[in-house]
Amino acid sequence: MTEPSQPATAPTQPGGAVQVRPARAKPTRSAKAMVRALIPILLIMIAGVLFFSPHGSKDTRRADVAGDLDYAAAYAGFTLPRPRGIDAAWRAVDSSVSAPRSGNRGPVTVSVSYLSPQKDAVSYAVGTVPREELVNAQLGDVTSSGSTTIGVHSWQQLRASDGRHALVGTFGQATVVIAGSGDRAGLVVLAASVS
């Protein structure tokens, strides 16, 4: 038989005081250790952003202007005037078509947003809707500032109430509106390319 074990007693100091040992605390991580643990995670995140983001600072999006003009021409029943031979630095960043839903021929409008080589926003719209309707839809309230000849075409010069300059030309049954708030020279370059 074994003897029952005696309960442990705390060591005593002279005079009967009980000596208490502090409880052992779990080791805590230092801030330096936590930062070291996060570094691999941060490096993986940065590598992912660099790998999956577009390289370089150039935005390469381009709108399908020719496709939209051809699509609209099918509804109009004739080829619509379009910019031809403009410098590759001109970027078409957005293009939209408004055409009859029925699939029949009818009035159409193509609106294109360009970014000029000088980074000015220039809009190009061509439509078979009445001239005043297209001008109002594209510019709102306008004042006329005369007319000018660019290339072989006559263009009406307008100023929109929001300050944009505009050129409006008639090409057969279609009206073209070119507008922008930047340098007027960009409008002239685009207008000279329309045929």
N, C-alpha and C positions, 0 to 999 in steps of 0.2 A: 504494500500500500504506500501511496505517496502522500506526502504531507500537503495539506491545503496551502495554497500560496498566500502569502501575506500581502495585503494591500500596500501599494507603493506609497511611501510617505515622502513629502517634500523635504528636502534637506533643510536643516535649520541652522541658523547662525547662533553664535553665542548670545545669550539673553533671550532665546526662544523665538526670535523673529523668523518667519518663513521666507526663504529665498525663492523668488519667482523668476523663472527664465522667460524672456520675451518669446512670443510665438515666432516661428520662422516664417517670414513673408516670402511669397512667391517672387521670383525675380521679375522685375518689370522691364519691358523693352525701352530702350532709350529712344529719343527722337532721331538720333543718328541711325540707329538700327532700322527704324521704321522707314526712313527715307531710302536707305539702301535696299529695303525689300520692295519699295515702289518703283525704283529705277527701271527694272526690266519691263514692268507693265507699261510705264510711260514710253519707253523706247519702242515697244511693240505698237502702241497707239500712234506715235509719230510716224513710224515707218508705214503703217497702214494708210494714214492720211496722205503721205507723200506718194505712195504707190498708186492709190485709187483716185487721186485728184488729177484734173487735166494738167498736162505738162506745159510749162511756158505760160505767158500772160496773154496769149492771143485766144480770143473766143472764135472758134471755127464754125459756129452755126451759120448756115446760109439757108435762105428760103428758096423754094422752087418757083421762082418768078415765071420762067418760061412755061412750066407745067400749068401754073394757074392761068396764065394768059391764053394758052391753048385750050384749056378747059372752058374758059369763059367765051372764047371765040366760037366754040361749038354751039353755044346758046345764042350768041349774037348773029351768027350766020356769016361772019366775015372776020378777017384777021385784025386784031386790035393793035394799035400803035404801041410800041415798046421801046425802051432804051436799048440801043445796040452799040457795041464797041466801046463801052465806057471802061475806064481804067480798072484793073483788077483790085485796086485798093478800095473801090466802092463795094460795100457789103450790103446785100439784101438780108436783113435780119428777121423780117416778118412779111408774110404775104397772105392775103385772104381774098376770097371770091364771094360775091353776092349774086346769085343767079336764081331763076325761077325753080321752084321745087317740082313742078309738074314734069320736067324733062323737055318741055316745049321751048321753042325759041322765045326770047323775050329780053327785057332790059337786064344788063349785067353791069357789075362794078368790080374792078380789081383794085385793091389797095395794097401798096408795098411800102415798107419802111426801110430806108437805106441809112447807112452810116457812111458819111463822106470820108475821104482821106484825111480831112482836118478834124474828124470825129464829130461833125455836126449831124444832127438828125434831119433827114430830108424825106418827105413823103411824096409818093408818086401814086396818083389814082387815075384810072381810065375807066370811062363808063359810057354806056349807050343810053343812060337815063337823060332826061332833059338837062341842059347845061346848068341852069339855075339850081336845080335839085342837087346835082353833084357838087357844085361850088358851096352851097349851103351845108351839105353833109360833111364836107371836108374842112371848111373854114369857118362856118358860122357867119357872123356879120362882117362885111368887107367894105372897103372903100377903094375906088379905082384910082390908079396913079398913072394912067396912060397906057400906051401899047409900045411894043418893041418888036423888031424882027431879029430872030435868032436863026441862023442858017437860012433856010428858005421859007420858014414858017413865021406867021405873025402870032404874037402872044400878048394877051392882056395882062398888065401888071396890077396886082391887087395887094392890099394890106389888110390882114385879118385884125379883128378887135383885140386879139391876144398878142399882137405884135409880129406875127409871122408874115414874111414876104411870100407872095405866090405868083406863079405864072400860069395862065390858063390859055390853052390852045384848042382849036378845033381841027380834027383830022377826019374828014368825011363825015360819017355818022357818029363818031366818037369824040368825046371831050376828054382832055388831059388836064389834070391839076397837079402842079408841082409846088410844094410849099416847104418852108423851113424857117427856123428862127436864127440860124447862123448866117454866115457870109452869103450874100446874094450871088456871088460868083459860082458857088456850088449849084445853085438852081439853074444858072445859065449853062453850065457844063452838062447837066442832066437833060435840060431842054434841047440842047444842040444834038444830043444823041438819039432823040425820039424820031422814029420813022415808021 
